[in-house]
Amino acid sequence: MVRLGVMGVGRVGGEVAYLAASLGIVDDLVLYDCAAPLLHAQVLDLQHTGLPTEISTNKMEFRDADICVFVAGMPRNPSVKTRADLIRSNLPVAQECGSMLEGFSGILITVTNPVDFNNYYLHKKTGLPREHCIGFGGQLDSARFALALRERQITGFPFVVGEHGEHQVPLFSTLSQPVPYPVRDDILAEIRGASMEVIRGKGGTVFGPALHIIHLIRAVADDNRDLVSCSSVLEGEYGASGCSLGIPARIGRNGILGIEEWDLDEWEQEKMDGAAQFVGDLCRRIDP
């Protein structure tokens, strides 16, 4: 039996709840949203599928969830230049949802932007072990990186680390052929702006985030031990600490089972150092 909690059941959160139930990954759902009419409507819509999934809206039951997805808050829109600009709007939401996690001992998946900052904040607020706090974003960035590579007929293993934002770091050293720095810079600029094209056209990204979040939930629920790019609270890995940053990690029932430290080339290391500096500066806002 797997109980999934979803904090924030808007477009992405609602889709995650539906997919997790319809694919049979979870047996029970605990749902929350500050917009009561939306929450009620989403519960009814799920019930009308006829799926046998039990659904609760009792906030006290988040503590009993095996996996909880934090996806509440203001999404990025065309007026929001970077994900980091959402701190002021979404920190109060993280504070509220973090309070609901008192006594929670499961695996927390943070989706709300800025995801690296929020993952670090919730680790601090809840007292959950860092292995239980997984920040989402790297899988989506890696998929966008893969698309950019295919369009250029470049083959290899597409993987993005660093910040889920302007300071993301696509890894070119894992590819099957050298990629000149000017081409790297072009690809980096392209994947940085990939989400905004979707946001301008339909108001927000849904399919990509929801599917990759489901893959992450399944990796935990089924103890798959998949290697994914996710944000993890670092304690010296990649030369960074006091922040959460995208890295290669094995994901299973106990969350982050291990972080793999890959050798980065000069271009990648410079970008990774910049990501650590940027996110670290954000996270120091909440450190005592």
C-alpha positions in Angstrom: 0.0 0.0 0.0 1.4 3.4 -1.0 -0.1 6.6 0.2 0.7 9.7 -1.8 0.2 13.3 -0.6 -0.1 16.1 -3.0 0.1 19.7 -1.7 -1.3 21.9 -4.5 -3.7 20.3 -6.9 -3.7 22.8 -9.8 -2.6 21.8 -13.3 0.5 19.9 -12.4 -0.5 18.7 -9.0 -3.9 17.5 -10.3 -2.3 15.7 -13.2 0.2 14.0 -10.9 -2.6 12.8 -8.6 -4.6 11.5 -11.6 -1.6 9.7 -13.2 -0.4 8.2 -10.0 -3.9 6.8 -9.3 -4.7 5.7 -12.9 -1.3 4.0 -13.4 -1.8 2.0 -10.2 1.4 3.5 -8.5 -0.5 4.5 -5.4 -3.4 3.2 -3.4 -4.4 6.3 -1.4 -4.2 10.0 -2.0 -4.1 12.9 0.5 -4.8 16.2 -1.3 -4.6 19.8 -0.3 -5.1 23.2 -1.9 -5.7 26.6 -0.4 -8.4 27.1 -3.0 -11.3 25.0 -1.5 -13.5 25.0 -4.7 -10.6 23.7 -6.8 -9.8 21.0 -4.3 -13.4 19.9 -4.2 -13.6 19.8 -7.9 -10.4 17.8 -8.3 -11.6 15.3 -5.8 -14.9 14.9 -7.6 -13.2 14.6 -11.0 -10.9 11.8 -9.6 -13.9 10.1 -8.1 -15.8 10.2 -11.3 -13.1 8.2 -13.0 -14.3 5.2 -11.1 -10.8 4.4 -9.9 -10.7 2.5 -6.5 -8.2 5.0 -5.0 -9.1 6.3 -1.6 -9.0 10.1 -1.4 -8.6 12.2 1.8 -8.5 16.0 2.2 -7.6 15.8 5.9 -4.4 17.8 6.3 -3.5 15.8 9.4 -3.0 12.7 7.2 0.0 14.1 5.3 2.1 12.8 8.2 1.1 9.3 7.3 1.9 9.5 3.6 4.8 7.4 2.2 5.6 10.1 -0.5 4.5 13.7 -0.5 4.8 16.1 -3.5 5.0 19.8 -2.7 3.7 21.5 -5.8 1.7 24.4 -4.3 2.3 28.0 -4.9 2.6 30.5 -7.7 3.8 29.0 -11.0 6.1 30.8 -13.4 4.3 33.1 -15.9 5.5 35.4 -18.7 6.0 38.3 -16.2 8.3 36.2 -14.0 11.8 36.5 -15.4 13.5 33.7 -13.6 12.3 30.9 -11.2 14.4 32.5 -8.4 12.1 35.5 -8.6 9.3 33.4 -7.1 10.9 33.2 -3.6 8.9 36.1 -2.2 5.6 34.6 -3.4 6.3 31.0 -2.6 8.2 31.0 0.6 5.1 31.6 2.7 3.5 28.7 0.9 6.5 26.5 1.7 6.2 27.6 5.3 2.5 26.7 5.5 2.9 23.3 3.8 6.0 22.6 5.8 3.9 22.9 9.0 1.6 20.2 7.7 4.5 17.8 7.5 5.1 17.7 11.2 5.6 14.0 12.1 6.1 13.1 8.4 8.8 10.5 7.9 8.4 9.6 4.2 10.0 10.9 1.0 9.4 14.6 0.1 9.5 15.6 -3.6 9.7 19.4 -4.0 8.4 20.8 -7.2 7.5 24.4 -6.4 9.9 27.0 -7.7 12.6 28.0 -7.0 12.9 24.3 -6.4 16.5 24.2 -5.2 15.8 26.8 -2.5 12.5 25.3 -1.5 14.0 21.8 -1.2 16.8 23.2 1.1 14.2 25.2 3.1 11.9 22.2 3.7 14.8 20.0 4.7 15.7 22.6 7.3 12.1 23.3 8.4 10.9 19.7 8.7 14.1 18.2 10.0 13.8 15.4 7.4 17.1 13.7 6.5 18.6 15.2 3.4 18.2 11.8 1.7 14.4 12.1 2.1 14.3 15.5 0.3 14.3 15.3 -3.5 14.0 18.4 -5.6 12.4 18.0 -9.0 13.6 19.7 -12.2 16.8 18.0 -13.5 14.8 15.3 -15.4 12.8 17.9 -17.2 15.9 19.9 -18.1 17.6 16.7 -19.3 14.7 15.9 -21.6 14.9 19.4 -23.1 18.7 19.0 -23.5 18.1 15.6 -25.3 15.7 17.4 -27.7 18.3 20.1 -28.4 20.9 17.4 -29.1 18.7 15.4 -31.4 17.9 18.5 -33.5 21.7 18.9 -34.0 22.3 15.1 -34.5 24.5 14.9 -31.5 24.4 11.6 -29.7 25.2 10.5 -26.2 23.8 10.5 -22.6 21.9 13.8 -22.0 22.1 14.9 -18.4 21.7 18.3 -16.8 22.8 19.2 -13.3 23.2 22.5 -11.3 20.3 24.8 -10.6 16.8 24.3 -12.1 16.9 27.7 -13.7 19.3 30.1 -15.2 22.3 28.3 -13.7 21.6 24.8 -15.1 24.6 22.9 -16.3 24.2 20.5 -19.3 26.9 17.9 -19.3 28.6 17.7 -22.7 31.5 15.5 -21.4 29.0 12.5 -21.3 28.3 12.7 -25.0 29.9 10.6 -27.8 31.5 13.5 -29.5 33.2 16.8 -28.6 30.9 19.9 -28.7 32.6 23.3 -29.2 32.1 25.9 -26.6 30.0 28.2 -28.9 27.6 25.4 -29.6 27.4 24.6 -25.9 26.5 28.1 -25.2 23.8 28.1 -27.8 22.3 24.9 -26.5 22.4 26.2 -22.9 20.6 29.4 -23.9 18.0 27.3 -25.8 17.2 25.0 -22.9 17.1 27.9 -20.4 14.3 29.4 -22.4 12.5 26.2 -23.3 9.8 26.5 -20.6 8.9 30.1 -21.4 7.9 29.2 -24.9 5.3 26.7 -23.5 4.2 29.2 -20.8 3.5 31.9 -23.4 1.5 29.5 -25.5 -0.6 27.7 -22.9 0.0 29.5 -19.6 2.2 26.8 -18.0 4.1 23.6 -18.4 2.1 20.5 -17.5 2.8 17.3 -19.5 6.6 17.3 -19.1 6.7 18.1 -15.4 3.8 15.7 -14.5 5.3 12.7 -16.4 8.8 13.2 -14.9 7.4 13.6 -11.4 5.5 10.3 -11.9 8.7 8.6 -12.9 10.3 9.9 -9.7 7.3 8.7 -7.6 7.5 5.3 -9.2 11.2 5.1 -8.6 10.5 5.6 -4.9 7.4 3.5 -4.6 8.9 0.5 -6.5 12.4 0.9 -5.1 13.7 1.1 -8.7 17.1 2.6 -7.9 17.0 4.7 -11.0 19.8 7.2 -11.8 18.2 10.6 -12.2 19.1 14.2 -12.1 17.5 15.7 -9.0 18.1 18.4 -6.5 19.8 17.2 -3.3 21.0 18.9 -0.2 24.8 18.8 -0.5 27.4 18.3 2.1 30.6 18.7 0.1 29.7 16.9 -3.0 30.8 18.7 -6.1 32.5 21.2 -3.7 29.2 22.6 -2.6 27.5 22.7 0.8 24.7 24.7 2.5 22.4 24.4 -0.5 20.4 22.0 -2.7 21.6 21.5 -6.2 20.9 19.2 -9.1 23.2 16.1 -9.2 23.2 12.5 -10.4 21.5 10.4 -7.8 20.1 6.9 -7.3 16.5 7.0 -6.2 14.7 4.2 -4.3 12.4 3.5 -1.4 14.6 5.4 1.0 14.9 8.4 -1.3 18.3 9.4 -2.4 20.3 6.2 -2.0 23.6 7.7 -3.2 25.0 10.7 -5.1 27.4 10.0 -8.0 30.2 12.5 -8.4 31.2 12.7 -12.0 34.3 14.3 -13.4 33.4 17.6 -15.0 35.3 19.3 -17.7 36.5 23.0 -17.4 33.4 24.5 -19.0 31.0 22.4 -16.9 32.9 22.9 -13.6 32.9 26.7 -14.1 29.1 26.6 -14.6 28.6 24.2 -11.7 30.6 26.5 -9.4 28.4 29.4 -10.5 25.3 27.4 -9.7 26.5 26.5 -6.3 27.4 30.2 -5.6 24.0 31.4 -6.8 21.8 28.9 -5.0 24.0 29.0 -1.9 23.5 32.8 -1.7 19.7 32.2 -1.8 19.8 29.4 0.9 21.9 31.6 3.2 18.8 33.8 3.6 17.2 31.1 5.7 20.2 29.7 7.6 20.6 30.9 11.2 
